[in-house]
Amino acid sequence: MDHEAAFTAVYESNEYARRVERSVEPEAGDIEGDRTVASVDRDGDRLTVTVEAADLIALRAGINTWLSLVDVAERCGGIEAAAR
């Protein structure tokens, strides 16, 4: 893949980060296509999503998808990220 973007959310606790991770991580293998690949990693209270794409249009679409997934997971769990 030629392009990459990563975003990190920092939560109030390791538990909040783990909840969001568990909510979105299964999607990493399910919604990938031939132009986009994503990974989800957690280190303590930090959750990082990395999106790799073959072109900028696919990268933008992947970023939008993953930001939306994380947002929904946070809202459903009543969790707010401290910083993005």
mmCIF file of the N, C-alpha and C atoms, coordinates in Angstrom:
data_MODEL
# 
_entry.id   MODEL 
# 
loop_
_atom_site.group_PDB 
_atom_site.id 
_atom_site.type_symbol 
_atom_site.label_atom_id 
_atom_site.label_alt_id 
_atom_site.label_comp_id 
_atom_site.label_asym_id 
_atom_site.label_entity_id 
_atom_site.label_seq_id 
_atom_site.pdbx_PDB_ins_code 
_atom_site.Cartn_x 
_atom_site.Cartn_y 
_atom_site.Cartn_z 
_atom_site.occupancy 
_atom_site.B_iso_or_equiv 
_atom_site.pdbx_formal_charge 
_atom_site.auth_seq_id 
_atom_site.auth_comp_id 
_atom_site.auth_asym_id 
_atom_site.auth_atom_id 
_atom_site.pdbx_PDB_model_num 
ATOM 1   N N  . MET A 1 1  ? 0.845   -1.176 0.000  1.00 0.00 ? 1  MET A N  1 
ATOM 2   C CA . MET A 1 1  ? 0.000   0.000  0.000  1.00 0.00 ? 1  MET A CA 1 
ATOM 3   C C  . MET A 1 1  ? 0.894   1.244  0.000  1.00 0.00 ? 1  MET A C  1 
ATOM 4   N N  . ASP A 1 2  ? 0.476   2.248  -0.718 1.00 0.00 ? 2  ASP A N  1 
ATOM 5   C CA . ASP A 1 2  ? 1.295   3.446  -0.907 1.00 0.00 ? 2  ASP A CA 1 
ATOM 6   C C  . ASP A 1 2  ? 1.059   4.554  0.109  1.00 0.00 ? 2  ASP A C  1 
ATOM 7   N N  . HIS A 1 3  ? -0.106  4.550  0.760  1.00 0.00 ? 3  HIS A N  1 
ATOM 8   C CA . HIS A 1 3  ? -0.461  5.652  1.661  1.00 0.00 ? 3  HIS A CA 1 
ATOM 9   C C  . HIS A 1 3  ? -0.872  5.097  3.020  1.00 0.00 ? 3  HIS A C  1 
ATOM 10  N N  . GLU A 1 4  ? -0.585  5.893  4.071  1.00 0.00 ? 4  GLU A N  1 
ATOM 11  C CA . GLU A 1 4  ? -0.908  5.442  5.423  1.00 0.00 ? 4  GLU A CA 1 
ATOM 12  C C  . GLU A 1 4  ? -1.304  6.624  6.289  1.00 0.00 ? 4  GLU A C  1 
ATOM 13  N N  . ALA A 1 5  ? -2.260  6.387  7.165  1.00 0.00 ? 5  ALA A N  1 
ATOM 14  C CA . ALA A 1 5  ? -2.662  7.376  8.163  1.00 0.00 ? 5  ALA A CA 1 
ATOM 15  C C  . ALA A 1 5  ? -2.925  6.631  9.457  1.00 0.00 ? 5  ALA A C  1 
ATOM 16  N N  . ALA A 1 6  ? -2.608  7.271  10.573 1.00 0.00 ? 6  ALA A N  1 
ATOM 17  C CA . ALA A 1 6  ? -2.862  6.665  11.887 1.00 0.00 ? 6  ALA A CA 1 
ATOM 18  C C  . ALA A 1 6  ? -3.474  7.723  12.785 1.00 0.00 ? 6  ALA A C  1 
ATOM 19  N N  . PHE A 1 7  ? -4.410  7.291  13.621 1.00 0.00 ? 7  PHE A N  1 
ATOM 20  C CA . PHE A 1 7  ? -4.938  8.197  14.627 1.00 0.00 ? 7  PHE A CA 1 
ATOM 21  C C  . PHE A 1 7  ? -4.949  7.475  15.962 1.00 0.00 ? 7  PHE A C  1 
ATOM 22  N N  . THR A 1 8  ? -4.701  8.248  17.009 1.00 0.00 ? 8  THR A N  1 
ATOM 23  C CA . THR A 1 8  ? -4.615  7.711  18.365 1.00 0.00 ? 8  THR A CA 1 
ATOM 24  C C  . THR A 1 8  ? -5.601  8.441  19.256 1.00 0.00 ? 8  THR A C  1 
ATOM 25  N N  . ALA A 1 9  ? -6.343  7.665  20.027 1.00 0.00 ? 9  ALA A N  1 
ATOM 26  C CA . ALA A 1 9  ? -7.247  8.219  21.026 1.00 0.00 ? 9  ALA A CA 1 
ATOM 27  C C  . ALA A 1 9  ? -6.714  7.837  22.398 1.00 0.00 ? 9  ALA A C  1 
ATOM 28  N N  . VAL A 1 10 ? -6.702  8.788  23.305 1.00 0.00 ? 10 VAL A N  1 
ATOM 29  C CA . VAL A 1 10 ? -6.244  8.556  24.673 1.00 0.00 ? 10 VAL A CA 1 
ATOM 30  C C  . VAL A 1 10 ? -7.469  8.628  25.580 1.00 0.00 ? 10 VAL A C  1 
ATOM 31  N N  . TYR A 1 11 ? -7.662  7.576  26.372 1.00 0.00 ? 11 TYR A N  1 
ATOM 32  C CA . TYR A 1 11 ? -8.856  7.470  27.205 1.00 0.00 ? 11 TYR A CA 1 
ATOM 33  C C  . TYR A 1 11 ? -8.508  7.678  28.679 1.00 0.00 ? 11 TYR A C  1 
ATOM 34  N N  . GLU A 1 12 ? -9.550  7.852  29.484 1.00 0.00 ? 12 GLU A N  1 
ATOM 35  C CA . GLU A 1 12 ? -9.370  8.075  30.919 1.00 0.00 ? 12 GLU A CA 1 
ATOM 36  C C  . GLU A 1 12 ? -8.763  6.874  31.620 1.00 0.00 ? 12 GLU A C  1 
ATOM 37  N N  . SER A 1 13 ? -8.951  5.692  31.065 1.00 0.00 ? 13 SER A N  1 
ATOM 38  C CA . SER A 1 13 ? -8.428  4.491  31.713 1.00 0.00 ? 13 SER A CA 1 
ATOM 39  C C  . SER A 1 13 ? -8.109  3.425  30.665 1.00 0.00 ? 13 SER A C  1 
ATOM 40  N N  . ASN A 1 14 ? -7.316  2.442  31.094 1.00 0.00 ? 14 ASN A N  1 
ATOM 41  C CA . ASN A 1 14 ? -7.016  1.288  30.251 1.00 0.00 ? 14 ASN A CA 1 
ATOM 42  C C  . ASN A 1 14 ? -8.300  0.541  29.902 1.00 0.00 ? 14 ASN A C  1 
ATOM 43  N N  . GLU A 1 15 ? -9.223  0.470  30.862 1.00 0.00 ? 15 GLU A N  1 
ATOM 44  C CA . GLU A 1 15 ? -10.483 -0.253 30.657 1.00 0.00 ? 15 GLU A CA 1 
ATOM 45  C C  . GLU A 1 15 ? -11.305 0.373  29.535 1.00 0.00 ? 15 GLU A C  1 
ATOM 46  N N  . TYR A 1 16 ? -11.387 1.706  29.497 1.00 0.00 ? 16 TYR A N  1 
ATOM 47  C CA . TYR A 1 16 ? -12.136 2.368  28.427 1.00 0.00 ? 16 TYR A CA 1 
ATOM 48  C C  . TYR A 1 16 ? -11.504 2.068  27.075 1.00 0.00 ? 16 TYR A C  1 
ATOM 49  N N  . ALA A 1 17 ? -10.184 2.157  27.009 1.00 0.00 ? 17 ALA A N  1 
ATOM 50  C CA . ALA A 1 17 ? -9.488  1.868  25.750 1.00 0.00 ? 17 ALA A CA 1 
ATOM 51  C C  . ALA A 1 17 ? -9.717  0.422  25.337 1.00 0.00 ? 17 ALA A C  1 
ATOM 52  N N  . ARG A 1 18 ? -9.716  -0.488 26.291 1.00 0.00 ? 18 ARG A N  1 
ATOM 53  C CA . ARG A 1 18 ? -9.941  -1.902 25.994 1.00 0.00 ? 18 ARG A CA 1 
ATOM 54  C C  . ARG A 1 18 ? -11.351 -2.126 25.459 1.00 0.00 ? 18 ARG A C  1 
ATOM 55  N N  . ARG A 1 19 ? -12.329 -1.432 26.020 1.00 0.00 ? 19 ARG A N  1 
ATOM 56  C CA . ARG A 1 19 ? -13.713 -1.579 25.557 1.00 0.00 ? 19 ARG A CA 1 
ATOM 57  C C  . ARG A 1 19 ? -13.859 -1.148 24.099 1.00 0.00 ? 19 ARG A C  1 
ATOM 58  N N  . VAL A 1 20 ? -13.280 0.001  23.773 1.00 0.00 ? 20 VAL A N  1 
ATOM 59  C CA . VAL A 1 20 ? -13.366 0.486  22.400 1.00 0.00 ? 20 VAL A CA 1 
ATOM 60  C C  . VAL A 1 20 ? -12.607 -0.461 21.471 1.00 0.00 ? 20 VAL A C  1 
ATOM 61  N N  . GLU A 1 21 ? -11.441 -0.897 21.905 1.00 0.00 ? 21 GLU A N  1 
ATOM 62  C CA . GLU A 1 21 ? -10.656 -1.840 21.099 1.00 0.00 ? 21 GLU A CA 1 
ATOM 63  C C  . GLU A 1 21 ? -11.463 -3.104 20.792 1.00 0.00 ? 21 GLU A C  1 
ATOM 64  N N  . ARG A 1 22 ? -12.069 -3.670 21.817 1.00 0.00 ? 22 ARG A N  1 
ATOM 65  C CA . ARG A 1 22 ? -12.842 -4.900 21.629 1.00 0.00 ? 22 ARG A CA 1 
ATOM 66  C C  . ARG A 1 22 ? -14.057 -4.681 20.733 1.00 0.00 ? 22 ARG A C  1 
ATOM 67  N N  . SER A 1 23 ? -14.566 -3.473 20.708 1.00 0.00 ? 23 SER A N  1 
ATOM 68  C CA . SER A 1 23 ? -15.712 -3.171 19.859 1.00 0.00 ? 23 SER A CA 1 
ATOM 69  C C  . SER A 1 23 ? -15.340 -3.056 18.385 1.00 0.00 ? 23 SER A C  1 
ATOM 70  N N  . VAL A 1 24 ? -14.201 -2.450 18.096 1.00 0.00 ? 24 VAL A N  1 
ATOM 71  C CA . VAL A 1 24 ? -13.847 -2.170 16.695 1.00 0.00 ? 24 VAL A CA 1 
ATOM 72  C C  . VAL A 1 24 ? -12.861 -3.152 16.086 1.00 0.00 ? 24 VAL A C  1 
ATOM 73  N N  . GLU A 1 25 ? -12.061 -3.821 16.881 1.00 0.00 ? 25 GLU A N  1 
ATOM 74  C CA . GLU A 1 25 ? -11.002 -4.693 16.346 1.00 0.00 ? 25 GLU A CA 1 
ATOM 75  C C  . GLU A 1 25 ? -11.529 -5.788 15.420 1.00 0.00 ? 25 GLU A C  1 
ATOM 76  N N  . PRO A 1 26 ? -12.663 -6.427 15.702 1.00 0.00 ? 26 PRO A N  1 
ATOM 77  C CA . PRO A 1 26 ? -13.150 -7.465 14.776 1.00 0.00 ? 26 PRO A CA 1 
ATOM 78  C C  . PRO A 1 26 ? -13.424 -6.941 13.363 1.00 0.00 ? 26 PRO A C  1 
ATOM 79  N N  . GLU A 1 27 ? -13.691 -5.648 13.252 1.00 0.00 ? 27 GLU A N  1 
ATOM 80  C CA . GLU A 1 27 ? -13.968 -5.071 11.935 1.00 0.00 ? 27 GLU A CA 1 
ATOM 81  C C  . GLU A 1 27 ? -12.720 -5.000 11.059 1.00 0.00 ? 27 GLU A C  1 
ATOM 82  N N  . ALA A 1 28 ? -11.551 -5.033 11.662 1.00 0.00 ? 28 ALA A N  1 
ATOM 83  C CA . ALA A 1 28 ? -10.304 -4.903 10.891 1.00 0.00 ? 28 ALA A CA 1 
ATOM 84  C C  . ALA A 1 28 ? -10.198 -5.973 9.811  1.00 0.00 ? 28 ALA A C  1 
ATOM 85  N N  . GLY A 1 29 ? -10.641 -7.168 10.083 1.00 0.00 ? 29 GLY A N  1 
ATOM 86  C CA . GLY A 1 29 ? -10.579 -8.225 9.089  1.00 0.00 ? 29 GLY A CA 1 
ATOM 87  C C  . GLY A 1 29 ? -11.805 -8.305 8.212  1.00 0.00 ? 29 GLY A C  1 
ATOM 88  N N  . ASP A 1 30 ? -12.900 -7.700 8.659  1.00 0.00 ? 30 ASP A N  1 
ATOM 89  C CA . ASP A 1 30 ? -14.166 -7.853 7.940  1.00 0.00 ? 30 ASP A CA 1 
ATOM 90  C C  . ASP A 1 30 ? -14.414 -6.807 6.868  1.00 0.00 ? 30 ASP A C  1 
ATOM 91  N N  . ILE A 1 31 ? -13.938 -5.583 7.055  1.00 0.00 ? 31 ILE A N  1 
ATOM 92  C CA . ILE A 1 31 ? -14.310 -4.535 6.101  1.00 0.00 ? 31 ILE A CA 1 
ATOM 93  C C  . ILE A 1 31 ? -13.169 -4.141 5.167  1.00 0.00 ? 31 ILE A C  1 
ATOM 94  N N  . GLU A 1 32 ? -12.083 -4.844 5.229  1.00 0.00 ? 32 GLU A N  1 
ATOM 95  C CA . GLU A 1 32 ? -10.971 -4.531 4.336  1.00 0.00 ? 32 GLU A CA 1 
ATOM 96  C C  . GLU A 1 32 ? -11.317 -4.926 2.907  1.00 0.00 ? 32 GLU A C  1 
ATOM 97  N N  . GLY A 1 33 ? -10.749 -4.207 1.991  1.00 0.00 ? 33 GLY A N  1 
ATOM 98  C CA . GLY A 1 33 ? -10.935 -4.523 0.586  1.00 0.00 ? 33 GLY A CA 1 
ATOM 99  C C  . GLY A 1 33 ? -9.582  -4.702 -0.069 1.00 0.00 ? 33 GLY A C  1 
ATOM 100 N N  . ASP A 1 34 ? -9.572  -4.680 -1.372 1.00 0.00 ? 34 ASP A N  1 
ATOM 101 C CA . ASP A 1 34 ? -8.304  -4.833 -2.072 1.00 0.00 ? 34 ASP A CA 1 
ATOM 102 C C  . ASP A 1 34 ? -7.507  -3.536 -2.116 1.00 0.00 ? 34 ASP A C  1 
ATOM 103 N N  . ARG A 1 35 ? -8.128  -2.406 -1.714 1.00 0.00 ? 35 ARG A N  1 
ATOM 104 C CA . ARG A 1 35 ? -7.437  -1.115 -1.739 1.00 0.00 ? 35 ARG A CA 1 
ATOM 105 C C  . ARG A 1 35 ? -7.126  -0.559 -0.359 1.00 0.00 ? 35 ARG A C  1 
ATOM 106 N N  . THR A 1 36 ? -7.671  -1.166 0.712  1.00 0.00 ? 36 THR A N  1 
ATOM 107 C CA . THR A 1 36 ? -7.502  -0.626 2.061  1.00 0.00 ? 36 THR A CA 1 
ATOM 108 C C  . THR A 1 36 ? -7.297  -1.746 3.070  1.00 0.00 ? 36 THR A C  1 
ATOM 109 N N  . VAL A 1 37 ? -6.384  -1.516 4.011  1.00 0.00 ? 37 VAL A N  1 
ATOM 110 C CA . VAL A 1 37 ? -6.125  -2.439 5.119  1.00 0.00 ? 37 VAL A CA 1 
ATOM 111 C C  . VAL A 1 37 ? -6.044  -1.598 6.392  1.00 0.00 ? 37 VAL A C  1 
ATOM 112 N N  . ALA A 1 38 ? -6.601  -2.110 7.489  1.00 0.00 ? 38 ALA A N  1 
ATOM 113 C CA . ALA A 1 38 ? -6.557  -1.376 8.757  1.00 0.00 ? 38 ALA A CA 1 
ATOM 114 C C  . ALA A 1 38 ? -6.103  -2.289 9.881  1.00 0.00 ? 38 ALA A C  1 
ATOM 115 N N  . SER A 1 39 ? -5.474  -1.675 10.878 1.00 0.00 ? 39 SER A N  1 
ATOM 116 C CA . SER A 1 39 ? -5.090  -2.420 12.077 1.00 0.00 ? 39 SER A CA 1 
ATOM 117 C C  . SER A 1 39 ? -5.453  -1.592 13.303 1.00 0.00 ? 39 SER A C  1 
ATOM 118 N N  . VAL A 1 40 ? -5.744  -2.302 14.393 1.00 0.00 ? 40 VAL A N  1 
ATOM 119 C CA . VAL A 1 40 ? -6.121  -1.669 15.654 1.00 0.00 ? 40 VAL A CA 1 
ATOM 120 C C  . VAL A 1 40 ? -5.153  -2.163 16.721 1.00 0.00 ? 40 VAL A C  1 
ATOM 121 N N  . ASP A 1 41 ? -4.517  -1.233 17.422 1.00 0.00 ? 41 ASP A N  1 
ATOM 122 C CA . ASP A 1 41 ? -3.566  -1.580 18.479 1.00 0.00 ? 41 ASP A CA 1 
ATOM 123 C C  . ASP A 1 41 ? -3.866  -0.760 19.720 1.00 0.00 ? 41 ASP A C  1 
ATOM 124 N N  . ARG A 1 42 ? -3.669  -1.374 20.878 1.00 0.00 ? 42 ARG A N  1 
ATOM 125 C CA . ARG A 1 42 ? -3.876  -0.667 22.137 1.00 0.00 ? 42 ARG A CA 1 
ATOM 126 C C  . ARG A 1 42 ? -2.638  -0.816 23.003 1.00 0.00 ? 42 ARG A C  1 
ATOM 127 N N  . ASP A 1 43 ? -2.240  0.280  23.617 1.00 0.00 ? 43 ASP A N  1 
ATOM 128 C CA . ASP A 1 43 ? -1.150  0.286  24.589 1.00 0.00 ? 43 ASP A CA 1 
ATOM 129 C C  . ASP A 1 43 ? -1.658  1.044  25.808 1.00 0.00 ? 43 ASP A C  1 
ATOM 130 N N  . GLY A 1 44 ? -2.116  0.297  26.796 1.00 0.00 ? 44 GLY A N  1 
ATOM 131 C CA . GLY A 1 44 ? -2.663  0.928  27.994 1.00 0.00 ? 44 GLY A CA 1 
ATOM 132 C C  . GLY A 1 44 ? -3.918  1.704  27.673 1.00 0.00 ? 44 GLY A C  1 
ATOM 133 N N  . ASP A 1 45 ? -3.875  3.027  27.914 1.00 0.00 ? 45 ASP A N  1 
ATOM 134 C CA . ASP A 1 45 ? -5.050  3.869  27.698 1.00 0.00 ? 45 ASP A CA 1 
ATOM 135 C C  . ASP A 1 45 ? -5.096  4.480  26.302 1.00 0.00 ? 45 ASP A C  1 
ATOM 136 N N  . ARG A 1 46 ? -4.199  4.051  25.414 1.00 0.00 ? 46 ARG A N  1 
ATOM 137 C CA . ARG A 1 46 ? -4.116  4.598  24.054 1.00 0.00 ? 46 ARG A CA 1 
ATOM 138 C C  . ARG A 1 46 ? -4.556  3.560  23.023 1.00 0.00 ? 46 ARG A C  1 
ATOM 139 N N  . LEU A 1 47 ? -5.442  3.978  22.139 1.00 0.00 ? 47 LEU A N  1 
ATOM 140 C CA . LEU A 1 47 ? -5.905  3.131  21.052 1.00 0.00 ? 47 LEU A CA 1 
ATOM 141 C C  . LEU A 1 47 ? -5.461  3.781  19.747 1.00 0.00 ? 47 LEU A C  1 
ATOM 142 N N  . THR A 1 48 ? -4.759  3.024  18.923 1.00 0.00 ? 48 THR A N  1 
ATOM 143 C CA . THR A 1 48 ? -4.283  3.536  17.646 1.00 0.00 ? 48 THR A CA 1 
ATOM 144 C C  . THR A 1 48 ? -4.875  2.707  16.514 1.00 0.00 ? 48 THR A C  1 
ATOM 145 N N  . VAL A 1 49 ? -5.430  3.397  15.542 1.00 0.00 ? 49 VAL A N  1 
ATOM 146 C CA . VAL A 1 49 ? -5.935  2.761  14.333 1.00 0.00 ? 49 VAL A CA 1 
ATOM 147 C C  . VAL A 1 49 ? -5.075  3.252  13.178 1.00 0.00 ? 49 VAL A C  1 
ATOM 148 N N  . THR A 1 50 ? -4.538  2.308  12.424 1.00 0.00 ? 50 THR A N  1 
ATOM 149 C CA . THR A 1 50 ? -3.717  2.624  11.262 1.00 0.00 ? 50 THR A CA 1 
ATOM 150 C C  . THR A 1 50 ? -4.441  2.135  10.016 1.00 0.00 ? 50 THR A C  1 
ATOM 151 N N  . VAL A 1 51 ? -4.559  3.019  9.051  1.00 0.00 ? 51 VAL A N  1 
ATOM 152 C CA . VAL A 1 51 ? -5.215  2.697  7.784  1.00 0.00 ? 51 VAL A CA 1 
ATOM 153 C C  . VAL A 1 51 ? -4.175  2.816  6.681  1.00 0.00 ? 51 VAL A C  1 
ATOM 154 N N  . GLU A 1 52 ? -4.032  1.762  5.891  1.00 0.00 ? 52 GLU A N  1 
ATOM 155 C CA . GLU A 1 52 ? -3.152  1.778  4.728  1.00 0.00 ? 52 GLU A CA 1 
ATOM 156 C C  . GLU A 1 52 ? -4.010  1.634  3.490  1.00 0.00 ? 52 GLU A C  1 
ATOM 157 N N  . ALA A 1 53 ? -3.643  2.372  2.436  1.00 0.00 ? 53 ALA A N  1 
ATOM 158 C CA . ALA A 1 53 ? -4.460  2.341  1.225  1.00 0.00 ? 53 ALA A CA 1 
ATOM 159 C C  . ALA A 1 53 ? -3.603  2.455  -0.025 1.00 0.00 ? 53 ALA A C  1 
ATOM 160 N N  . ALA A 1 54 ? -4.152  1.955  -1.102 1.00 0.00 ? 54 ALA A N  1 
ATOM 161 C CA . ALA A 1 54 ? -3.462  1.976  -2.390 1.00 0.00 ? 54 ALA A CA 1 
ATOM 162 C C  . ALA A 1 54 ? -3.483  3.366  -3.023 1.00 0.00 ? 54 ALA A C  1 
ATOM 163 N N  . ASP A 1 55 ? -4.498  4.168  -2.699 1.00 0.00 ? 55 ASP A N  1 
ATOM 164 C CA . ASP A 1 55 ? -4.615  5.505  -3.277 1.00 0.00 ? 55 ASP A CA 1 
ATOM 165 C C  . ASP A 1 55 ? -5.273  6.437  -2.258 1.00 0.00 ? 55 ASP A C  1 
ATOM 166 N N  . LEU A 1 56 ? -5.215  7.725  -2.544 1.00 0.00 ? 56 LEU A N  1 
ATOM 167 C CA . LEU A 1 56 ? -5.723  8.710  -1.588 1.00 0.00 ? 56 LEU A CA 1 
ATOM 168 C C  . LEU A 1 56 ? -7.236  8.655  -1.411 1.00 0.00 ? 56 LEU A C  1 
ATOM 169 N N  . ILE A 1 57 ? -7.966  8.311  -2.433 1.00 0.00 ? 57 ILE A N  1 
ATOM 170 C CA . ILE A 1 57 ? -9.416  8.207  -2.309 1.00 0.00 ? 57 ILE A CA 1 
ATOM 171 C C  . ILE A 1 57 ? -9.776  7.070  -1.356 1.00 0.00 ? 57 ILE A C  1 
ATOM 172 N N  . ALA A 1 58 ? -9.113  5.940  -1.506 1.00 0.00 ? 58 ALA A N  1 
ATOM 173 C CA . ALA A 1 58 ? -9.352  4.805  -0.612 1.00 0.00 ? 58 ALA A CA 1 
ATOM 174 C C  . ALA A 1 58 ? -8.904  5.134  0.810  1.00 0.00 ? 58 ALA A C  1 
ATOM 175 N N  . LEU A 1 59 ? -7.810  5.897  0.946  1.00 0.00 ? 59 LEU A N  1 
ATOM 176 C CA . LEU A 1 59 ? -7.342  6.294  2.277  1.00 0.00 ? 59 LEU A CA 1 
ATOM 177 C C  . LEU A 1 59 ? -8.379  7.166  2.974  1.00 0.00 ? 59 LEU A C  1 
ATOM 178 N N  . ARG A 1 60 ? -8.916  8.141  2.262  1.00 0.00 ? 60 ARG A N  1 
ATOM 179 C CA . ARG A 1 60 ? -9.941  9.010  2.847  1.00 0.00 ? 60 ARG A CA 1 
ATOM 180 C C  . ARG A 1 60 ? -11.165 8.207  3.270  1.00 0.00 ? 60 ARG A C  1 
ATOM 181 N N  . ALA A 1 61 ? -11.596 7.293  2.424  1.00 0.00 ? 61 ALA A N  1 
ATOM 182 C CA . ALA A 1 61 ? -12.751 6.462  2.756  1.00 0.00 ? 61 ALA A CA 1 
ATOM 183 C C  . ALA A 1 61 ? -12.465 5.590  3.976  1.00 0.00 ? 61 ALA A C  1 
ATOM 184 N N  . GLY A 1 62 ? -11.262 5.027  4.034  1.00 0.00 ? 62 GLY A N  1 
ATOM 185 C CA . GLY A 1 62 ? -10.889 4.198  5.178  1.00 0.00 ? 62 GLY A CA 1 
ATOM 186 C C  . GLY A 1 62 ? -10.830 4.992  6.472  1.00 0.00 ? 62 GLY A C  1 
ATOM 187 N N  . ILE A 1 63 ? -10.261 6.178  6.411  1.00 0.00 ? 63 ILE A N  1 
ATOM 188 C CA . ILE A 1 63 ? -10.187 7.038  7.596  1.00 0.00 ? 63 ILE A CA 1 
ATOM 189 C C  . ILE A 1 63 ? -11.597 7.378  8.081  1.00 0.00 ? 63 ILE A C  1 
ATOM 190 N N  . ASN A 1 64 ? -12.467 7.769  7.171  1.00 0.00 ? 64 ASN A N  1 
ATOM 191 C CA . ASN A 1 64 ? -13.845 8.104  7.549  1.00 0.00 ? 64 ASN A CA 1 
ATOM 192 C C  . ASN A 1 64 ? -14.541 6.910  8.191  1.00 0.00 ? 64 ASN A C  1 
ATOM 193 N N  . THR A 1 65 ? -14.360 5.742  7.616  1.00 0.00 ? 65 THR A N  1 
ATOM 194 C CA . THR A 1 65 ? -14.982 4.534  8.160  1.00 0.00 ? 65 THR A CA 1 
ATOM 195 C C  . THR A 1 65 ? -14.501 4.268  9.576  1.00 0.00 ? 65 THR A C  1 
ATOM 196 N N  . TRP A 1 66 ? -13.200 4.304  9.793  1.00 0.00 ? 66 TRP A N  1 
ATOM 197 C CA . TRP A 1 66 ? -12.650 3.957  11.110 1.00 0.00 ? 66 TRP A CA 1 
ATOM 198 C C  . TRP A 1 66 ? -12.925 5.016  12.159 1.00 0.00 ? 66 TRP A C  1 
ATOM 199 N N  . LEU A 1 67 ? -12.905 6.288  11.781 1.00 0.00 ? 67 LEU A N  1 
ATOM 200 C CA . LEU A 1 67 ? -13.283 7.326  12.744 1.00 0.00 ? 67 LEU A CA 1 
ATOM 201 C C  . LEU A 1 67 ? -14.737 7.158  13.159 1.00 0.00 ? 67 LEU A C  1 
ATOM 202 N N  . SER A 1 68 ? -15.590 6.794  12.216 1.00 0.00 ? 68 SER A N  1 
ATOM 203 C CA . SER A 1 68 ? -16.999 6.557  12.534 1.00 0.00 ? 68 SER A CA 1 
ATOM 204 C C  . SER A 1 68 ? -17.171 5.355  13.453 1.00 0.00 ? 68 SER A C  1 
ATOM 205 N N  . LEU A 1 69 ? -16.452 4.265  13.177 1.00 0.00 ? 69 LEU A N  1 
ATOM 206 C CA . LEU A 1 69 ? -16.548 3.074  14.024 1.00 0.00 ? 69 LEU A CA 1 
ATOM 207 C C  . LEU A 1 69 ? -16.119 3.361  15.458 1.00 0.00 ? 69 LEU A C  1 
ATOM 208 N N  . VAL A 1 70 ? -15.016 4.082  15.616 1.00 0.00 ? 70 VAL A N  1 
ATOM 209 C CA . VAL A 1 70 ? -14.534 4.425  16.959 1.00 0.00 ? 70 VAL A CA 1 
ATOM 210 C C  . VAL A 1 70 ? -15.533 5.349  17.645 1.00 0.00 ? 70 VAL A C  1 
ATOM 211 N N  . ASP A 1 71 ? -16.065 6.302  16.917 1.00 0.00 ? 71 ASP A N  1 
ATOM 212 C CA . ASP A 1 71 ? -17.041 7.227  17.493 1.00 0.00 ? 71 ASP A CA 1 
ATOM 213 C C  . ASP A 1 71 ? -18.274 6.479  17.991 1.00 0.00 ? 71 ASP A C  1 
ATOM 214 N N  . VAL A 1 72 ? -18.786 5.565  17.202 1.00 0.00 ? 72 VAL A N  1 
ATOM 215 C CA . VAL A 1 72 ? -19.964 4.790  17.615 1.00 0.00 ? 72 VAL A CA 1 
ATOM 216 C C  . VAL A 1 72 ? -19.646 3.954  18.848 1.00 0.00 ? 72 VAL A C  1 
ATOM 217 N N  . ALA A 1 73 ? -18.475 3.313  18.864 1.00 0.00 ? 73 ALA A N  1 
ATOM 218 C CA . ALA A 1 73 ? -18.083 2.498  20.027 1.00 0.00 ? 73 ALA A CA 1 
ATOM 219 C C  . ALA A 1 73 ? -17.998 3.356  21.283 1.00 0.00 ? 73 ALA A C  1 
ATOM 220 N N  . GLU A 1 74 ? -17.452 4.560  21.149 1.00 0.00 ? 74 GLU A N  1 
ATOM 221 C CA . GLU A 1 74 ? -17.357 5.461  22.299 1.00 0.00 ? 74 GLU A CA 1 
ATOM 222 C C  . GLU A 1 74 ? -18.741 5.891  22.782 1.00 0.00 ? 74 GLU A C  1 
ATOM 223 N N  . ARG A 1 75 ? -19.593 6.277  21.854 1.00 0.00 ? 75 ARG A N  1 
ATOM 224 C CA . ARG A 1 75 ? -20.937 6.737  22.240 1.00 0.00 ? 75 ARG A CA 1 
ATOM 225 C C  . ARG A 1 75 ? -21.756 5.619  22.865 1.00 0.00 ? 75 ARG A C  1 
ATOM 226 N N  . CYS A 1 76 ? -21.659 4.429  22.316 1.00 0.00 ? 76 CYS A N  1 
ATOM 227 C CA . CYS A 1 76 ? -22.431 3.305  22.867 1.00 0.00 ? 76 CYS A CA 1 
ATOM 228 C C  . CYS A 1 76 ? -21.943 2.924  24.267 1.00 0.00 ? 76 CYS A C  1 
ATOM 229 N N  . GLY A 1 77 ? -20.659 3.112  24.493 1.00 0.00 ? 77 GLY A N  1 
ATOM 230 C CA . GLY A 1 77 ? -20.091 2.762  25.793 1.00 0.00 ? 77 GLY A CA 1 
ATOM 231 C C  . GLY A 1 77 ? -20.066 3.914  26.768 1.00 0.00 ? 77 GLY A C  1 
ATOM 232 N N  . GLY A 1 78 ? -20.548 5.099  26.343 1.00 0.00 ? 78 GLY A N  1 
ATOM 233 C CA . GLY A 1 78 ? -20.518 6.265  27.211 1.00 0.00 ? 78 GLY A CA 1 
ATOM 234 C C  . GLY A 1 78 ? -19.100 6.697  27.524 1.00 0.00 ? 78 GLY A C  1 
ATOM 235 N N  . ILE A 1 79 ? -18.210 6.541  26.555 1.00 0.00 ? 79 ILE A N  1 
ATOM 236 C CA . ILE A 1 79 ? -16.788 6.813  26.754 1.00 0.00 ? 79 ILE A CA 1 
ATOM 237 C C  . ILE A 1 79 ? -16.401 8.030  25.919 1.00 0.00 ? 79 ILE A C  1 
ATOM 238 N N  . GLU A 1 80 ? -15.569 8.887  26.513 1.00 0.00 ? 80 GLU A N  1 
ATOM 239 C CA . GLU A 1 80 ? -15.017 10.001 25.773 1.00 0.00 ? 80 GLU A CA 1 
ATOM 240 C C  . GLU A 1 80 ? -13.517 9.900  25.760 1.00 0.00 ? 80 GLU A C  1 
ATOM 241 N N  . ALA A 1 81 ? -12.931 10.175 24.606 1.00 0.00 ? 81 ALA A N  1 
ATOM 242 C CA . ALA A 1 81 ? -11.471 10.202 24.516 1.00 0.00 ? 81 ALA A CA 1 
ATOM 243 C C  . ALA A 1 81 ? -10.974 11.507 25.124 1.00 0.00 ? 81 ALA A C  1 
ATOM 244 N N  . ALA A 1 82 ? -9.860  11.441 25.815 1.00 0.00 ? 82 ALA A N  1 
ATOM 245 C CA . ALA A 1 82 ? -9.284  12.639 26.417 1.00 0.00 ? 82 ALA A CA 1 
ATOM 246 C C  . ALA A 1 82 ? -8.677  13.542 25.342 1.00 0.00 ? 82 ALA A C  1 
ATOM 247 N N  . ALA A 1 83 ? -8.115  12.946 24.304 1.00 0.00 ? 83 ALA A N  1 
ATOM 248 C CA . ALA A 1 83 ? -7.499  13.703 23.215 1.00 0.00 ? 83 ALA A CA 1 
ATOM 249 C C  . ALA A 1 83 ? -7.477  12.839 21.976 1.00 0.00 ? 83 ALA A C  1 
ATOM 250 N N  . ARG A 1 84 ? -7.447  13.468 20.846 1.00 0.00 ? 84 ARG A N  1 
ATOM 251 C CA . ARG A 1 84 ? -7.338  12.742 19.572 1.00 0.00 ? 84 ARG A CA 1 
ATOM 252 C C  . ARG A 1 84 ? -6.246  13.317 18.749 1.00 0.00 ? 84 ARG A C  1 
# 
